[in-house]
Amino acid sequence: MGHEKLTESFLELIRRASTTLPPDVEKAMTQAIELEGEGAGAASSLALMLENAKQASEGSTPICQDTGALLFFVDYGPDYRQKDVEEAAKAATAAATEKYYLRPNAVDSVTGKNSGNNLGATFPYFHFEQRDEPGLLVRLMLKGGGSENVGAQYKLPDGNLKAGRDLDGVRRCVIDAVYNAQGKGCAPGTVGIGIGGDRGTSFLCSKEQLLRDLGDTNPDGQLAELETQLFEELNQLGIGPSGFGGKTTVLGVKIGKLHRLPACFFVSVSYVCWAYRKAAMTVEGGEVTYD
Amino acid sequence: MIKIQLPVSAEKIRELKAGDEVAITGVMITGRDTAHKYLVETAGEDVKELLKDSMIYHCGPVVKKEGEKYSFVAAGPTTSIREEPYEADVIEKYEVRGVIGKGGMGASTLEACGKFGSVYLSAVGGLATILARSVVEVIDVHKLDEWGAPEAMWVIRVVDFPAVVTMDSHGKSIHDDIAAQSKANYDRLVSGD
């Protein structure tokens, strides 16, 4: 696919990510409204959030004004070059900013100057994986700053949390992170957890978990069990939608693991707000499909 | 639903209680991280009169420009706690009657609300499209070129902007209440060895 068509496809991917709530998230929120029960403040907050998402989708305006950092996860076949894909994605990012699908969010950390078009050092961020099959699979996440600020990384053992180097230790870290987040990350959030790795890869692993479908089951039996347990326990915290109290504090818990150094045991927690913006596109030959 | 018309007096603000749902109409100003630092470190002459008896909205909007005219496309609240080191000073120095954001603020802001007659109001985080529709006019903007669109101080006219008082001028904070309740649950979940 040529540069122009690929750029257009990326622009559509960004538009969808920014303005449409993914179906699995909408489903989880609808279930949460039922759980909270009619008349509850938490249920009406959730209903307002869904109404906002509906209006955003109808008008092609961002669900949330913090359109976040763009994280592209690209699987590419032998018919594509990283550099070409990057160039198309960057051109689409600047175009999406001009179309108000994105807020200009790239700020120089020293001068404070906003680049104005979302391009800058690691803006957007790319993670490339080469594959044998031709074509492209691009998964995009827009990760807002409020939710990013409540992420946390732990180093086990942690005496204060009585957290040892085992899955119960991981459980304690996650509960601690979500408790500390309160309503600051726009609850109900979804929690991605990376166990192991070094500090950098551990956080990346936690973010990659957020690309999973909310309804999937972890192929690792022990992690699947911990995901279910944490989902129940985190929802007992009582923080609720917007942090105003309620039974719905998280919409999902997703855990991944990496190998680690003998000396290190990191647990990284990435939190994404209810306005969980992710979208994917598949390019095969000249055909583009979105989901 | 209590209607609040800006500008508003400290007396009127003191009538509000945590939990009250309000609809705000009038002229207010957006301000977040860069603005709060600026307001505390300088005399803030350009916005001083606008802030008096008005409200400051923690918001970095998506703004559309058509010709010379601006409008808000998406404008939900940003996380307020980042402004905690500055907010009490801003409330005192500029006689601000309300701070609107999300997630709540801390002890020094709560104290300033009581001392100077102000409230903290929560808007629902992520309600960007709905809240942008209650911003009927962008009147002016300060520091746009210098700080960029998210950080600039936008002077806006709102009609029936929906919010809930979550910290009042009588020392009550719903955020503290929820934090205390969830702490008890937290302790139960991580207790035991």
Interface residues (C-beta under 8 A of the other chain):
Chain A: S45 L48 M49 E51 N52 Q55 A56 G59 T61 P62 I63 C64 Q65 D66 T67 Y100 L102 R103 P104 N105 V107 G112 K113 N114 G116 G145 G146 N149 L161 K162 R172 I175 D176 Y179 Q182 G183 K184 G185 C186 E233 Q236 L237 G238 I239 G240 S242 G243 F244 G245 C273 W274 A275
Chain B: T34 C59 G60 P61 V62 K64 V73 A74 A75 G76 T78 T79 I81 R82 K102 G103 G104 S122 V124 G125 G126 L127 A128 T129 I130 A132 R133 W147 G148 A149 P150 E151 V164 T166 I174 H175 I178 A179 Q181 S182 K183 N185 Y186 L189 V190 D193
